[in-house]
Amino acid sequence: PLHEGHSGFRIDQIDAQISTWLPAAHPDVIVLMAGTNDAAQGLTGGAARMGTLLDHIAVYRPDAQIYVSTIPPINPSAGGGTFPSSHLAEVHNSELPAVISAKAAAGLHVHLINAAGALSIANLDVGGIHLTPTGYSNFATLLLAGLPAFP
């Protein structure tokens, strides 16, 4: 019941709220999947923005365990095929491991979950961007498999 989920938010919009959300919630574990809306809106540099977001999270919750997931694929025909969102999602996912590795090497308690590796376009709704209920169920199973058992 304790979560921050914001449909339609880009990474920068999440980042803009961190200074409010984290001090109020005091999370010890943060599970983060963001970047789909960046890619869907044609924005490049999502993985770099994720790195900045992780730095800001560390300011407020330096000891939190942060689990960052890759994003699901985007159907190449999403949006009528008029923008390269599927390619941007692939680029985001390919750049994210290096960002996570660098942040972990710098002392952040950050871990990567490769959910995109197990999700496909078949898991997307008719719009080609968002997961179907089955896709969300598959995503949740992947996330839970990537998290340690908590007491």
Buried (B, 14 or more C-beta within 10 A) or exposed (E): EEEBEEEEBBBBEBBEEBEEBBEEBEBEEBBBBBBBBBBBEEBBBBBEBBBBBBBBBBEBBEEBBBBBBBBBBBBBEBBEEEBBBBEBBBBBBEBBBEBBEEBBEEEBBBBBBBBBEBBEBEBBEEEBBBBEEEBBEBBEEBBEEBBEEEE
